[in-house]
Amino acid sequence: MNYILTNFHAVNEGEIFTGKIWIIDGRIDCIEKNGGQLVNTVHDYSSLSFQEINLEGNYLLPGVIDDQVHFRDPGLTHKGDIYSESRAAAAGGVTSFMDMPNTVPNAITTKILEEKYSAASEKSLINYSFFIGASNDNYKELMEVDPTEVCGIKLFLGSSTGNMLVDNSESLKNIFSQKNLLVAIHAEEESIVRANSAYYKEEFGENIPIAYHPKIRSEEACFRSSEKAVELASRYGTRLHILHLSTARELSLLRSDIPLNEKLITGEVCVHHLWFSEKDYATKGNFIKWNPAIKTEEDRKALFQGIIDNTIDIIATDHAPHTFEEKQQSYFKAPSGGPLIQHSLTVMLEFFQDEKLKLEKIVEKMCHHPAELYRIKDRGYIREGYWADLCVVNLNHSWQVNKSNILYKCGWSPFDGETFRSSVTHTFVNGCLVFENGRMHDENKGKRLSFYTNEK
């Protein structure tokens, strides 16, 4: 269906404007700004049929692009799957995701990777890409990947979840010296984590209090691993992206004095590291157990400042659902990770409501910058000719997170009971209205993301 969108405030490329948008065959065909004259030489609008949607003065944003999720498909689908988690994403204004390789089996071959793409083409309501995982012995597989069709290589420098720790020096050299794909890393020094685990296990046994999680997954473990990766990337000229930064100290490894398109080494923060701090373990327990760990209030404040001063380039989620029962186990048995993608945009809009972030900055870090950093074709902006990946938010509609409106397959959220002052009202994916005022339209499926091999 073709649409005309009216009566909105669009937030895009550092400005806010009113106007109309025409969507034809899934793409933004024409943008009329601030009452200007319609100029279009491609289509005769009088011969086309449109559905007009009055957005009632709400805010129109590019769809959120989340570059770090774990949708658990295949092999762990009791926690979540591509269909369930993409529904939750669409309800949160997310129109594209990039999924991690630590599924079962691990996506460390092109065959397994393509099987995941095939499943997504049938299940996902939003657009998708999948990282290929690195191991100590799959370099030839990595080199067979088409860089126009895959978002990057995921490298675990700490084992985290799964069995994909890469610790062989020759393997690391090969991965960092290749120029085809971006390398995204989970950075925690495994030897430090193991030593800290043994120390606290000696003191507490199996029942280590969750408050010690940031001491086990410590600042030192994060910094040493990130430092090692930055040194390798600097030596070989690698496009390196440090996922889920959690410490103030790591920010010293990144630059804020150059624009994103000049950076080879970039960084990301996730919403939970911006919202929670170690004081929240007392009430949230294992339900905010992530790797890397949520750390101090000082770390949280520094990460937030990193968004403002452009040391940090992207805001994402590391959406990683586990069942409620799994999370209630003792420290070593309870898995790390939690569901976030339905609520990431509304979380960030709370910072806008508190006058801590501008809407333009939120859009930059959640929509524009993921598209630029990964060189995604025709997405991440409200531009003529681009795919109509859009979301609409009402900044004056409060609602409370509870089991009746949580769409994650696992059925819980670390924000359960939280009242947010903004809500997502509409989500368009490739010009299709997927989410509308609480109702899902799941007739259409998302598309595989495509990438430029070089900077546009």
N, C-alpha and C positions, 0 to 999 in steps of 0.2 A: 504494500500500500504506500502511496505517496502522501506526505504530510506537509501542512503549513503550521509552523509553531509561532504563536503570537503572545504578546503581553508578558514578556520575561525581562529579567536583567541577566544578561550573559556575562560570565567571568572568563576572560580569555586573553592570553598574551599580555598580561599586565594592565588590562583595562576592563571596565564594566560598561556595557552599553545595552540599550533597548533596541527593539526592532522586530523583524520577521525573518524566519528561516524556512526555505523550501527544501524538502527532502524528496529526491526522485531516485528510484531504483537503489535505495540503500545509502546513497551518498548525499552530502550537503551540496545542493545545486546552486543556491543563491542565498546571500546574507544581505538583508536590508538593515543598515545601522541607523539608529537615532532619527527615524523618519525620513531618511534619504530616499532618493528615487530608485526604483527597481531597474536594474540594468542587466539584461540577460540576452545573449545572442545564440544560445545553444538550443533551448526548448521553447516551443510555443505553448505557454501555460494554458491558453484558452482551449487547447485540445486535450488537456490532461485532467484527470480526476484527482482531487485531493481531499483528505480529511483534515480539517482545521482543529487544532488543539489550543485552547486558551489556557495558558499556564498561570493565569491569575496573579501576576506580579511576582511569582517566585523566581528563584535563581537557577539559571541554566549553566551547567558546567560540562566540560569534556568528561567522558566516562573515565573513571579511575582505572589505572593500569597497575596491577599488583604483581611485582616481579618475584615474589617469594611465597609460594603456598605449597602445602602438602595435602593433596586431595585424596590420598590413601588408596588410589585406584591404579593398578590392581593389587590384590593380595591382602589388603587391610581394610576391606570395605565395610566391616562392622563398625568402624570409626567414622567413615565418611566415604563418599564416592563422587565421581565427576558430576553426576546429575544433581545430587543433593547439595553439594557445596557450591556448584555454579548457580543454583537457585538462590541460595543464601547470598552469594556475591551480588547477583542482579538486584536483590532487594536492598542492598547497601550501596548501589550506584557504581559498582565495579563492572566494567565491560570487557576486560581482558585480564588473563592470569598467566603466570609462568610457573610451572609445577616442577618440584624437585624429584631427583631420581631414586631416592631411598624408599621405593616401593618394594613389593615382593612379586617377582624378582627385581633386583636392582636394575635400573635402566642404564646399563653400562655397555650395551651393544646397540648397533643401529637397528637390528631386528626388533628388539624389545622396545626401543624408542618408537618405532613406527607402529607397533601394536598399540601403544598408548595413544598415539595420534589418531589411529583408526577408531578406538573406543571413544575419544573425545568428539569426533565428527558425528557420532550417533547420540551422544549423551549431553554434551555441554551446551548450556543456554547462552554462554558468552564466549568470546574469542580466547584462543589458547595457544600456548607454546610449552615445550617441555625441554628442560636441561638434560643433556647427556652427562652421566656421572663419570668421574675419573676414578681409576683404580691404579694400583702399582703396575699393572701389566696390560692395559687396554689402549695404549697410545695409538696403535694402528686403527682401532675402531674410531677414536676421536678424529683422526685425520680423514675418515670417510664421510664425515658429517657435512652436509651442504649448509654453509653459513647463511644462506638466504632463507633457510627453512627452519633453523633451530636457534634458540635465543643464546645459548652458550654452554660452557662446561661448568659443572658444579664440582668443586674440589673441597673435600672435607679434610682440613688440617687438624681437626679434632674428630674423634669417631662419632660423637653425638649419637644419633640413632642410625641403625643399619651397620653394615660392615664395609665401609668405603674409605677408611682412613688411608691416606696416601702419605707414606713416610720414607719412601725410597728416594735418595738424592738424585739418581739418574732419571727416575720417573718425573720428579718435580722439574728438573732441567728441561726435559722434553716438553712438558705441558706449558711451561712459562716461555719457552722459546718459540712456540708456534704462534702464528699471526692470524689464523683464520677466525678464531672465536674468542669472545670475551670469556674471562675466567672469573667466576663468582665463588667466593670462599666462605666457608664456615671456619672462623679463626679462634681456636682455643688450643693451647699447647698441651698435647695429650699427656706428656710426662709429668707436668705440673698438676694437672687434674687428678691423675692416678696417685701421686704422692699425697695430695691434700685429702683425697678419699680415704686412703689408708690411715692417715693421721687421725681423722675424725671418727673413723670406724673403730679404731683402737680405743677411743674415749667413750663413744656412745653405743657401739655395736651396730646392729642393723637399723635401729630406730634413731637415726640422726635427726634432730629437729630441723625442719625446713628452713629456719632462719640461717642455718649454716651453708645453705646452697651457694650464696655468693662468695663464701669463703673457700668452698671447694672449687667452683667454677670462677676463679678469682680474677681480679683486675690484671694480675701478673700473667696469668694464663692467656688472657685475651690479648694483652699488649704484645707479648713475646711472639705469639703466632702471627698477628697482624704485621708486626715489624719484619718478621722473616719473609712474609709474602710481598711486602712493599719492596724489600731489598731485591728479591728475585725479579719482580716486575720492572723495577728500575734498571736492573742489569740487562734484561732482555727486551725491554720495550713492550711489555705485555699490556693489553687492556685488562686491568684488574678492578674488580668491584668487591668491596668488603661488605658482606651482608650483616645485618642486625648488630650494628655497633652498640656497645653497652657501657662504655667507660669514657670518662673525660680524657683520660691519658691517650687513648687511641686517636683522638682528634688531632694530636700533634703530628700524625703521620700524613695528614691530608692537607690540601691547599684550598684557600678561600679567595686567593688574589687573582685567579684566572677564571674565565667562563667555562661552562661545562664542556663545550665543544673543543676545548684545548686540553682537557684533562685526560690522561691515560689511567690514572688511579682515582677511583671514586668510592663514595661511601653511602651507606643507607642506615636509617634508623627505623625501628618498628614501633607501632603505636603503644605497645605495652611498656616499652622502655621510656616512653614519654609520659605515660599516665600513672604508672605505679612506681613505688620505690620500696626499699627493703622493709620499711615500717609496715607495709601491707601484708607481709607474710603472716603476721599475727592473726589476721582475720580471713585471709584468702587461702593460706596454706598451700598445698600442692596444686591448687587450681591456678596459681600464677608461677608454677615451676616451669621455667623455660631454660633452654641452652642457646646462647649464653644467658646467665642469670640476670634477673633484675637486681640492680645494685643500689648505691646510695642516693640520697636526695641530691647531693652535689653532682653526681654523675648525671642524674635525670635533668637537672638544670643546665648542665653543660651541653648535653645532647640537644636540648631545646634551643639553646643559643646557636648551636651549630647549624640548625635549620635557618635561622634568621640571617646569619652572616655567610651562608653558602659554603661552609666547610662540608656540610652534609648535603647530598644531592637528591636523595629519594626518600620518601616515606612509604613503608610497606607494612605487611602484617606478620609474615612467617606463620600464617594460618596453619595449625597442626592439630586437628581434633583427636581426642582420646575419649573413651567412654567415661561416664561418671564413676563407675565402679573401679576402673583402672586408676583413676586419680585419687581414690580414697585409700590406696595401699601405703605401706611404709616407704620411707624416703628412697631407698635403692630400687624398690619395685615400682613405684609410681613413675610413669613415663613423663618426660618433659615435653611441653608444648600445649597449645590450647587453641580453641576456635575464635577467630577474630574478624573474618572478612566481611560479615554482614554489618559490622559496627564501626569499621575503621574510619569511614568518612564522617559519621556522626560524632565520633570521638574527637576528630580534628576540628570539627565545627564548634565544639565546646570551647576550644581555645580561641576561636574567633569571637564567640559570645562573650568571653572574658576579656576581650580586647588585647590578647596576647599575640595573635597572628592575624594577618589580613587574608581575606578570601583569595586574593591574587597569589599569595605565597603558598597557600594550601593547594591550589590548582597547579601551580608550578611544580611542586614536589611530588604530587600524586598523579598528575596527568601529563604535563609537558615533558618533565625531565625523564621519566621512564621511557617515553617515546624517543627522546633524543639520545639518551645514553645507550639504549639497545638498538638504535637506528631502525625503528619500526616504521614500516611503510604506511603512510596515509592515515595515521591515528594519533591521538593525544592532543588534538587541537580542534577548535571550532573554525574550520577553514573550508572555503568552497573547493569541491573536488575530493575532500576527505570523506572517509566512511562516517556515517552519522552515528557515532558512539557517544551518547549524551546521557546526562542524568539531571534531574530537576530536584532541588531541595527547597523545602519550606522552612525558613529560619524562625518561624513563630509558631511551631507546632510541637509542644512538649509531649513526650511519651515515655513510658517506663518499660525497660527490658524485663520480660518474664517468659515463662515456659510457653505461653500461648502464642508468642510472636517470634520465638527463636526458631530459625529454619535449619540450623545445623543438624545433621543426622544424629550426632551425639546428644543433642537435646539440652545442652547447658551452655552458659557463657560466663566468663569472668566478670562481665558487667551486669549480671543478673541483679535486679533491684535498682539499678542506676536509672535516673531520669535524665534524658537528653532533651535539649531545647530545640533541636532541629530534626527534621525527618526527610527521608528520600520519598518523593511522590511518584516519579516516573524514571524509567531506565530504558533507553533505546540502544539496541545492539545491531549494527549494520542496517540502521534505519527501521528496524522492527521494534515495536513496542513490547518489551518483554515483561516489564513490571509497571503496574498502574494502580496507585492508591491501595496498596495491600494485596492486589490480585496479580497472580502470575499468568503470563501467556507463554506457554512452552511449546507452541507449534513449530517455531523456528529454532534452528541451532546456530551456534557461533561458527566462526571461521578460523582456520589456522593462520596465525600471524606470519607475515613476511618481513624480511629485513634487508636493508641496504648493506652491501658488503663494505662499502666505504662511506665516509661522511658525505651527506647530501651537499 
